[in-house]
Amino acid sequence: MKKNLKLSIVFVFFIAIFLYGIGVGKYKWFPHNIVKKFKNTLLNQVDYRFDDYQRLIYSSKHKEINCPTQTDKTGVILVFGQSNSANHAQYSYQSDELNSVVNFFNGKCFKAQSPLLGASGKDGEWISLTASKLVDNGIYDEVIVISSGIKGSSISKWAENNRLNLLLIDVINNVKKKYEITDLIWHQGETDIKSPHIKIYQYYFKSLLKSIRNNKIEAPIFISVASLCGPKDNWTYPNNVSKAQIKLVEIDGVEMGVNTDEKVPLSYRYNLCHFSKLGQEAAAADLASKISQYYSK
């Protein structure tokens, strides 16, 4: 009897350990985070965490700093769109390669480096380099970047009251507590390359723009021409998306940004879609030039 009781206790113990192990692995129960942090430190790996929107919300290599005070020479740039506006490029910029650039996310400030907190992906990007070039050009003394691009997102998801639009408005309201946004960068279009009509893309963009203006953001929005992605037989240029983007510049407050369909050819895209280091440099240089020209009028 006692032997059976002991065996039952041992059996229940191992079942409990097994179920607890599942919980630790699947649901991140204690001590999952401690073990993960120890493993990452031991192997010199970076701990990345994402939210339900696919945004990078934590990185163990990002160090928080005091948020700078905004002056009339501080740029506060919000960038949004899809993967080529986010962290899916080839080269990762480090803080010492950038001139006076800060990454703002969720009410906190960090020294800017790739990947930027707030956008999808954990690789490189070119927005921090664009910001650095604006400082080099004398447009700003310092630039605070809010990165909110989500990979694979169609423009319809960014239209007023849709899922990513609600996320964007939440980001805007969070930024407004501390800073006044000076510039908006919209870089999106590759997902909508099969759009049947120019007016469909324009309709969704105008809806997006309306939601931004309704939230008292009057900053200029620099729109990229962006539709190229994948093997050349998958798309033509110009197309309905690129034509729509060019035509949208006729709207007051919408300015032409970089035409990446022209400035970043397939040879500058490491997987025929996302930017290589040469593509990142080309896009950043042209966009910084466009923004600099706008403020030098």
DADA-V324409 format. One record per backbone hydrogen bond with DSSP energy under -0.5 kcal/mol. NH is the residue of the N-H (numbers start at 1). CO is the residue of the C=O. Records with the same first field share a line. If there is no record, write none. Layout:
BEGIN
NH: CO / CO
END
This chain:
BEGIN
5: 1
6: 2
7: 3
8: 4
9: 5
10: 6
11: 7
12: 8
13: 9
14: 10
15: 11
16: 12
17: 13
18: 14
19: 15
20: 16
21: 17
22: 18
23: 19
24: 20
25: 21
26: 22
27: 23
28: 24
29: 23
32: 29
35: 31
36: 32
37: 33
38: 34
39: 35
40: 36
41: 37
42: 38
43: 39
44: 40 / 41
45: 40
48: 46
49: 58
51: 55
54: 51
56: 119
57: 49 / 55
58: 49
60: 47
62: 59
63: 61
64: 62
65: 109
74: 71
75: 73 / 142
77: 75 / 144
78: 76 / 183
79: 77 / 146
80: 185
82: 187
85: 82
86: 82 / 83
87: 120
88: 83 / 86
89: 124
90: 275
93: 91
97: 94
98: 95
100: 98
102: 143
103: 110
104: 102 / 145
105: 108
108: 105
109: 65
110: 103
111: 63
112: 101
114: 93
118: 56
119: 116
120: 149
121: 54
123: 87
124: 89
125: 91
130: 126
131: 127
132: 128
133: 129
134: 130
135: 131
136: 132
137: 133
138: 135
139: 134
140: 134
141: 73
142: 73
143: 100
144: 75
145: 102 / 143
146: 77
147: 117 / 145
148: 79 / 146
150: 81
153: 150
157: 154
158: 155
159: 155 / 156
162: 159
164: 157
165: 157
166: 162
167: 163
168: 164
169: 165
170: 166
171: 167
172: 168
173: 169
174: 170
175: 171
176: 172
177: 173 / 174
178: 175
179: 175
181: 179
182: 76
183: 76
184: 220
185: 78
186: 222
187: 80 / 185
192: 189
193: 190
195: 192
200: 197
201: 197
202: 198
203: 199
204: 200
205: 201
206: 202
207: 203
208: 204
209: 205
210: 206
211: 207
212: 208
213: 209
214: 210
215: 211 / 212
216: 213
217: 212
218: 216
220: 182
221: 253
222: 184 / 220
223: 221 / 255
224: 186
225: 258
226: 224
230: 272
234: 231
235: 232
243: 239
244: 240
245: 241
246: 242
247: 243
248: 244
249: 245 / 246
250: 247
251: 248
254: 251
255: 221 / 253
257: 223
260: 225 / 258
261: 225
262: 259
263: 259
264: 260
268: 265
269: 266
270: 274
271: 274
272: 269
276: 268
280: 276
281: 277
282: 278
283: 279
284: 280
285: 281
286: 282
287: 283
288: 284
289: 285
290: 286
291: 287
292: 288
293: 289
294: 290
295: 291
296: 292
297: 294
END
